[in-house]
Amino acid sequence: MSPLTITAQDAATGPVLEITGNLDYATAPELRKIVNGLTVAAGQLLVLDLAGLDFCDSSGISALLSARSLAIEQGAGTALAAVPANTARILRTVGLDRVFTIHPDVSAATARSAAAR
């Protein structure tokens, strides 16, 4: 099992969280804690970079949804970037590919957000 690592960075469009390792029952509370401590201004975009995600279970999906909810409460948007194939398949299966905005990478997510301003 790969330990979860979450690195926060600020982009011109809003915060970017790089999530690597396993996002599961044991580690999902860590993502929730970090997201709850973020300040996302109205009109910004919270990007969750999943390029390094090795595994994601239903608890991890729930934590991603919590991040989306927090952003919406603050008047911001959310985007997933570089979603691994196995996680993308889960998102499609449960219909969350229609809930999340998904981009091939962080650059595409932030460029799209910047262009929308």
Short mmCIF file of the C-alpha atoms (twelve columns), coordinates in Angstrom:
data_MODEL
# 
_entry.id   MODEL 
# 
loop_
_atom_site.group_PDB 
_atom_site.id 
_atom_site.type_symbol 
_atom_site.label_atom_id 
_atom_site.label_alt_id 
_atom_site.label_comp_id 
_atom_site.label_asym_id 
_atom_site.label_seq_id 
_atom_site.Cartn_x 
_atom_site.Cartn_y 
_atom_site.Cartn_z 
_atom_site.pdbx_PDB_model_num 
ATOM 1   C CA . MET A 1   0.000   0.000  0.000   1 
ATOM 2   C CA . SER A 2   1.255   3.455  -0.899  1 
ATOM 3   C CA . PRO A 3   0.979   6.053  1.845   1 
ATOM 4   C CA . LEU A 4   -1.175  9.073  1.062   1 
ATOM 5   C CA . THR A 5   0.629   12.329 0.385   1 
ATOM 6   C CA . ILE A 6   -1.195  15.587 -0.227  1 
ATOM 7   C CA . THR A 7   0.701   18.643 -1.389  1 
ATOM 8   C CA . ALA A 8   -1.060  21.989 -1.628  1 
ATOM 9   C CA . GLN A 9   0.006   24.662 -4.086  1 
ATOM 10  C CA . ASP A 10  -1.482  28.006 -4.985  1 
ATOM 11  C CA . ALA A 11  -2.214  28.744 -8.622  1 
ATOM 12  C CA . ALA A 12  -3.567  31.977 -10.063 1 
ATOM 13  C CA . THR A 13  -6.943  30.247 -10.418 1 
ATOM 14  C CA . GLY A 14  -7.035  28.804 -6.875  1 
ATOM 15  C CA . PRO A 15  -5.573  25.982 -4.816  1 
ATOM 16  C CA . VAL A 16  -4.214  22.790 -6.363  1 
ATOM 17  C CA . LEU A 17  -3.987  19.644 -4.243  1 
ATOM 18  C CA . GLU A 18  -1.619  16.983 -5.534  1 
ATOM 19  C CA . ILE A 19  -2.875  13.669 -4.164  1 
ATOM 20  C CA . THR A 20  -0.570  10.657 -4.379  1 
ATOM 21  C CA . GLY A 21  -0.756  7.150  -2.942  1 
ATOM 22  C CA . ASN A 22  -3.886  5.411  -1.675  1 
ATOM 23  C CA . LEU A 23  -7.070  7.316  -0.957  1 
ATOM 24  C CA . ASP A 24  -9.126  4.864  1.066   1 
ATOM 25  C CA . TYR A 25  -11.002 4.325  4.322   1 
ATOM 26  C CA . ALA A 26  -7.853  4.882  6.390   1 
ATOM 27  C CA . THR A 27  -6.632  7.988  4.563   1 
ATOM 28  C CA . ALA A 28  -9.778  9.782  3.342   1 
ATOM 29  C CA . PRO A 29  -10.111 11.706 6.652   1 
ATOM 30  C CA . GLU A 30  -6.705  13.275 5.955   1 
ATOM 31  C CA . LEU A 31  -7.944  14.702 2.643   1 
ATOM 32  C CA . ARG A 32  -11.111 15.982 4.314   1 
ATOM 33  C CA . LYS A 33  -9.049  17.674 7.039   1 
ATOM 34  C CA . ILE A 34  -6.801  19.423 4.514   1 
ATOM 35  C CA . VAL A 35  -9.728  20.500 2.341   1 
ATOM 36  C CA . ASN A 36  -11.610 21.847 5.366   1 
ATOM 37  C CA . GLY A 37  -8.572  24.014 6.158   1 
ATOM 38  C CA . LEU A 38  -8.419  25.521 2.667   1 
ATOM 39  C CA . THR A 39  -9.646  28.932 1.742   1 
ATOM 40  C CA . VAL A 40  -11.159 28.907 -1.705  1 
ATOM 41  C CA . ALA A 41  -12.503 32.284 -2.765  1 
ATOM 42  C CA . ALA A 42  -15.686 32.694 -4.748  1 
ATOM 43  C CA . GLY A 43  -14.920 32.318 -8.434  1 
ATOM 44  C CA . GLN A 44  -11.757 30.302 -7.861  1 
ATOM 45  C CA . LEU A 45  -11.164 26.686 -8.837  1 
ATOM 46  C CA . LEU A 46  -10.058 23.899 -6.510  1 
ATOM 47  C CA . VAL A 47  -8.049  21.444 -8.615  1 
ATOM 48  C CA . LEU A 48  -7.484  17.927 -7.310  1 
ATOM 49  C CA . ASP A 49  -4.471  16.502 -9.158  1 
ATOM 50  C CA . LEU A 50  -4.821  12.712 -9.127  1 
ATOM 51  C CA . ALA A 51  -1.864  11.860 -11.374 1 
ATOM 52  C CA . GLY A 52  -0.116  10.020 -8.541  1 
ATOM 53  C CA . LEU A 53  -3.195  8.292  -7.152  1 
ATOM 54  C CA . ASP A 54  -2.544  4.552  -6.871  1 
ATOM 55  C CA . PHE A 55  -5.862  3.426  -5.392  1 
ATOM 56  C CA . CYS A 56  -9.203  4.991  -4.536  1 
ATOM 57  C CA . ASP A 57  -12.098 3.235  -2.808  1 
ATOM 58  C CA . SER A 58  -15.598 4.470  -1.976  1 
ATOM 59  C CA . SER A 59  -14.286 6.398  1.044   1 
ATOM 60  C CA . GLY A 60  -11.862 8.189  -1.241  1 
ATOM 61  C CA . ILE A 61  -14.641 9.013  -3.698  1 
ATOM 62  C CA . SER A 62  -16.661 10.357 -0.773  1 
ATOM 63  C CA . ALA A 63  -13.724 12.576 0.245   1 
ATOM 64  C CA . LEU A 64  -13.510 13.938 -3.324  1 
ATOM 65  C CA . LEU A 65  -17.224 14.723 -3.179  1 
ATOM 66  C CA . SER A 66  -16.697 16.480 0.161   1 
ATOM 67  C CA . ALA A 67  -14.027 18.656 -1.448  1 
ATOM 68  C CA . ARG A 68  -16.474 19.529 -4.226  1 
ATOM 69  C CA . SER A 69  -19.176 20.392 -1.696  1 
ATOM 70  C CA . LEU A 70  -16.842 22.660 0.254   1 
ATOM 71  C CA . ALA A 71  -15.854 24.500 -2.922  1 
ATOM 72  C CA . ILE A 72  -19.497 24.947 -3.913  1 
ATOM 73  C CA . GLU A 73  -20.326 26.310 -0.445  1 
ATOM 74  C CA . GLN A 74  -17.604 28.929 -0.949  1 
ATOM 75  C CA . GLY A 75  -18.803 29.849 -4.446  1 
ATOM 76  C CA . ALA A 76  -15.896 28.109 -6.153  1 
ATOM 77  C CA . GLY A 77  -15.573 25.318 -8.678  1 
ATOM 78  C CA . THR A 78  -13.809 21.975 -8.533  1 
ATOM 79  C CA . ALA A 79  -11.917 20.045 -11.169 1 
ATOM 80  C CA . LEU A 80  -10.177 16.689 -11.199 1 
ATOM 81  C CA . ALA A 81  -6.952  16.475 -13.176 1 
ATOM 82  C CA . ALA A 82  -5.024  13.476 -14.505 1 
ATOM 83  C CA . VAL A 83  -7.507  10.911 -13.205 1 
ATOM 84  C CA . PRO A 84  -5.985  7.406  -13.400 1 
ATOM 85  C CA . ALA A 85  -7.869  4.928  -15.617 1 
ATOM 86  C CA . ASN A 86  -9.039  2.732  -12.741 1 
ATOM 87  C CA . THR A 87  -10.484 5.730  -10.848 1 
ATOM 88  C CA . ALA A 88  -12.000 7.183  -14.035 1 
ATOM 89  C CA . ARG A 89  -13.766 3.866  -14.601 1 
ATOM 90  C CA . ILE A 90  -15.283 4.023  -11.104 1 
ATOM 91  C CA . LEU A 91  -16.379 7.640  -11.639 1 
ATOM 92  C CA . ARG A 92  -18.048 6.672  -14.939 1 
ATOM 93  C CA . THR A 93  -19.721 3.616  -13.414 1 
ATOM 94  C CA . VAL A 94  -21.415 5.625  -10.670 1 
ATOM 95  C CA . GLY A 95  -22.133 8.662  -12.877 1 
ATOM 96  C CA . LEU A 96  -19.706 11.017 -11.157 1 
ATOM 97  C CA . ASP A 97  -17.990 11.806 -14.447 1 
ATOM 98  C CA . ARG A 98  -21.070 14.016 -15.012 1 
ATOM 99  C CA . VAL A 99  -20.665 15.653 -11.590 1 
ATOM 100 C CA . PHE A 100 -16.944 16.427 -11.688 1 
ATOM 101 C CA . THR A 101 -15.203 18.448 -14.356 1 
ATOM 102 C CA . ILE A 102 -12.313 16.230 -15.460 1 
ATOM 103 C CA . HIS A 103 -9.197  17.453 -17.268 1 
ATOM 104 C CA . PRO A 104 -6.202  15.549 -18.652 1 
ATOM 105 C CA . ASP A 105 -3.783  17.500 -16.425 1 
ATOM 106 C CA . VAL A 106 -3.486  20.459 -14.063 1 
ATOM 107 C CA . SER A 107 -2.399  22.825 -16.839 1 
ATOM 108 C CA . ALA A 108 -5.578  22.131 -18.785 1 
ATOM 109 C CA . ALA A 109 -7.728  22.650 -15.680 1 
ATOM 110 C CA . THR A 110 -6.141  25.936 -14.705 1 
ATOM 111 C CA . ALA A 111 -6.003  27.226 -18.293 1 
ATOM 112 C CA . ARG A 112 -9.709  26.525 -18.754 1 
ATOM 113 C CA . SER A 113 -10.505 28.301 -15.487 1 
ATOM 114 C CA . ALA A 114 -8.333  31.294 -16.369 1 
ATOM 115 C CA . ALA A 115 -9.977  31.585 -19.779 1 
ATOM 116 C CA . ALA A 116 -13.429 31.579 -18.170 1 
ATOM 117 C CA . ARG A 117 -12.612 34.664 -16.091 1 
# 
